Amino acid sequence: MNLDRFGMDTVTLAGSLEAKLAAMRAAGFSQVMLNSTDLVGHPGGEAAAITAVRASGLRVTGFQVLRDFEGLDGHLHAYKVEVAKAMLQMCRALGARVLLACSSSSAHATGDPERLVADLRKLAMLAVPHDIRIAYEALSWGRHVNDFVQACELVEQADRANLGVALDSFHFIASGTGLEALDALNPEKLFLVQLSDFLWQEARSPTDRIETARHYRVFPGEGVHSEQVATLVRRVDAMGYRGDYSFEVFNDDYRSLPPTMVAERARRSAGWVSGLVSRRTLPARRRRG
């Protein structure tokens, strides 16, 4: 089974950063999606966290998450610019090539499309010196941008080579977005696909979506939306997407289990997902050195 295109988010596992990385490696994964708390919350400091990541041999899929960046004015905008600069520096220090930015849920943010485009363009320009790509994700509870189509339209209008979108299967399904939304997407602008499922058919209100997203996700193949996830994966693969898939599974139960046990569940899910697409689109697994 090929795991080269699959990674896990550290938020899925309990324990220290080192224990999480070891569990992922033992399960056969070759990459990891990191969070800012992995660095700033490490007992040994940022340098120790970076050393641990490098020693693990895992490639960093990306770094997350920059929140509430676009649509702010005055001192709030200036504050977020400084936060973005700091996150880009951490991203670069880790060797990550992608920074995930979520659509704003701030009550202080404007929904003016021109302003949103200008801010995304600025964020992309800030990332250029670091050789980092920005993957913009539409949160299903975003204040002004809350579906995949909106995110794609803003990215297209911003028109920066290092600015693209992230597709999160939870938000895609929970918001009721149809697969036809993918028709207008340039596959080259799809920078990351995040996969998860959940255990009930609907999460109707923004509050329901937030609660489900942050506590009750499961791995693809374990929830009640398996067919939708399968169709989504087949669709993006057929479009020509050959980038990374990351399991972003926030689950309180998983964080109460040994990380090795949860990483094994993720490995089985990766096998389920990889079986959805033709073997010729998945490169032969590299031997470990």
Secondary structure, DSSP 8 states (H G I E B T S, - for coil): ---TTEEEEGGGS-S-HHHHHHHHHHTT--EEEEEHHHHHT-TT-HHHHHHHHHHHT-EEEEEEEE-S-TT--HHHHHHHHHHHHHHHHHHHHHT--EEEEE----TT----HHHHHHHHHHHHHHHGGGT-EEEEE--TT-SS--SHHHHHHHHHHH--TTEEEEEEHHHHHHTT--GGGGGG--GGGEEEEEE-EESSS---SHHHHHHHHHHBEE-TTSSS-HHHHHHHHHHHHHTT--S-EEE---BTTGGGS-HHHHHHHHHHHHHHHHTTS-GGGS-------
